[in-house]
Amino acid sequence: MIRTELPSENGETQQLVFALTVEEAAKVARVSRSTIYLALRSGTLTARKAGRRTIICPSDLQRFIDGLPLFPGRASEGGE
């Protein structure tokens, strides 16, 4: 499960988030913004619009990551 907490500006406290911007989703998932936009265009990641802002629910980001192919090699449980 993806942790839906992001570090604050000073790095001390964390806050629970219910929606992520494209930039935040990329940071949380440890992928590039381009990867997020490609996934949105291909339909493998779902987003919503709030005015002009594109927002991604953490559960949608989790489904996207769960759907990524496993690294070839020795199989591991839970993708770890």
C-alpha angles and dihedrals in degrees: 000000000000114000107237095209126107127196116252121241092268092045094234107102132033128213132206113246129198098190133028132209117230089259093050092046090053091049094048093046092043093234133115125270087244090059090053092048092047090051090049092050093048093047096241089116125044124214137174132218125236103184104304094337121100111217130189124203114228090234090057090049090050091052090050092052092044088054095054115108117263118252108265113251134055109008116241131195116254094006093280 
